[in-house]
Amino acid sequence: MVIWKRKLYRIIIGSIFPTVYLITKNSFLPLIFSSFFLTLLLALEYERYKNPFVWEWILKHFGSTFKPSPGILTGDTCFMLSSFFSILLFPMEIAIFSLYFLVFGDAGSAIIGSKFGKISIFPGKTFEGMVGGMFFNFILCFLLLFIIKVKFMILITGILLNAIFEVLPLKIDDNLTTGIIPGIIMSLLYIL
C-alpha cells in the first residue's frame, strides 16, 4: 500500500460528489453517482466474502490504492455510504463541506502523519497527522467560503470533529464516523 497513491485516488474519486453537488446545486446527480458507486462497492463486498480470491486479485492488481486488510466493509464502501447519506440527509452547504472535509482531512492526516508523525495519540494516529488533516481542511474551508456561505464557527466545529473522529480508535471505520457525525452536528448548528 502506497499512502500517497491511495490518498490521491481518494481525493480524485471522493471530490466528484461534492463538486458535482456544488456545480449543479441539486442533489439529484450526486445521489445518482453515489448510488451507482455504492451499488458496485456493495457487490464487491458480497464477492469479497463469498469468493476471497476476488479480493486477493484486486490487491494484486490495485494493491497500492486499497488497504490490504479492511474491516467488515472496505474504507471505500464506508466512504460511499457517508457520501450517499450526507447528500441525502444534510442541507446542501453542509453536505458539500462535510464531504470535502472527509476527503481532505483523511488525506492530510495520512500524508502528514506518515511523513512527519512523531507524537503518537493512538496506534497508527499521530498528533502531527491530526494537525495535518485540520490544516488541509482549514485551507479548503477558506477557499470554499467564497462560494458557499456557512457560518465560520459551524465549519470550525466540523473541522475539529472531523479531526477528533479521524484519530479515535473506534471499531467503526473512520470513513463513516468522520463523514456522518460532523455532518449531523454541523447540520443541527446550521438549521438552528
N, C-alpha and C positions, 0 to 999 in steps of 0.2 A: 504494500500500500504506500503510495507516494502522496504525502499530505497536500502539496500544492496542486497536484493534478486533481485530486478528489475535491478540493475546495473550489478550484476553478470550474470544474464540472458543475458543482452545486450552485455557484454564483450564476453561471450561464443559464442552467435549467431553472433554478429557483427564482431568478429575476423575471422570467417570462410572465408569470401570473400577475404579480403586482404591476408590472409595466403595461401589460395589456389592459388591466383594470384602470390604471392611470390614464392611458390614452383614450379608451372608449368611454370612461366614466359610467360604465354599465357592467353589472355583474354577469351578464349572460355569457359572453365569450370566455372570461376566466373560469367560470363554472364548467363550461363545456370542456375546455382544455384540461382542467384539473380532474374532472370526472373521467376523461379518456385515459390520462396517465395513471390515475388511481386504479382504474379497472385493469390496466396492463400490469401494474405492480401487484395487485391482489392475485391475479392469475399466476404471476411469477412466484408469489409466496406459496400458493397452493402447490405448484410444481416443485418448489424447493423442499417442501415437506413430503410430498408424495414420491418424488424422484430426486434424492440428494445429489445425484450426478449432474443434474441441471445446474445447481449452484456451483459445483466444482468446475463445470465447463465455463460458467460466467466468470468465476475468479481467475481461471486460467487465461481467458481472453481479455478480460476487463478488470483484472485484479488491482490495478493502480487507482481505480476510481471507487471501488467498493471496499467496505470493511470485511476482512476475511471471516470473522465470526460475529454475525449480527445477533441480536436478541430474538425475541419471539417474532417480531417483524423487523425488516431491514430499516435502516435510517431513512432510506428513500421513501418507503411506504409511509412511515410516520410523518415525514415531511409533507407528503402529498395529502395525508389526512388533515394535517394542520392547515395546509393551503385551502383545501376544499371547504372545511368548516369555517375558516376565517372569512373567506369570501361569502359564504352562505349566511353567516350569523352576525358579523360585525358591520358597523357603519363603514361605508366605502373608505373614508380617510383613515380610519383605524386599521382596517384590513390591509391597506397598502403599506402603512408604516410597520405594522406588525410583521408582515411577510418579509419586507426588506430587512427589518431588524433580525428576523430569524436567519436569513441568508447571510448577511454581512457580519452579524455578531458571531455566528458559528465559525465563519471563515477567518475573521480577525483573531478570535481567541485561539483557534487551532494553529494558524500560521505564526502568530507572535509567541504563543505558548511553547510551540515546538522549537522555535529558533532561540528565544531568549528566556524561557521559563526556568527560574531557579527556586522560587519560593512556592513550595507545594501547599495547596489548600486541601485537596483531596487527591486520591490516587489518579494520576493522569490529568489533573487540573492544577494550573498554577495561577498565582496572583497576576503575573505578567500577562498570561493568556486572557484572564478576565478583563484586565485593563485594555488589552489589545482589542477585544471584542467591543468594549464600550467606546473606544476611540473610533473604530470603524463606523459604529452606529451614530456617534456624535457628528462625524463628517457627513454621513448620509442625511442625518436629520437637518443639518444646516442647508444642504443642497435642496432637499425636498420642501423645506419651509417656504421657498419662493414660489412653489407650485401648489402646494396643499396647505390650507390654513387649519392648524390644530394648535391649541394652547401649548406653549413650550413646556409647562410643568407636566402635562399629560405625557408628552414624549420623553421627558427625563424619567418619569415613573416607568414607562415602557422599557427604556434602555437599562435602567437599574434592575428591574425584574428579569429582563432577558439575561443579563449578566449573572444574576443570582441563580436562576434556574439552569443556566448553562454549566455551572460548576457543581451544583448539588449532586451528590451521589445517589440519585433516586433509582429505583428499579424500573421506572418508566423511561423510555427513550427521551432524551432531551429535545429531539425534534418535535415531540408532542408538547412537552411542558413549556418550552420557550416559544412555541408557536401559538399555543392556546391561552395559557394563564395570563401573560402580559396583555394579550388582546382583550381578554374579558375585563381585566381591571381598567385598561385604557378606555374601553367602550363604556363602562359604568361612569368613569370620570367625564367622558365626552358628552354623554346624554344628560348628566345631572347639571 
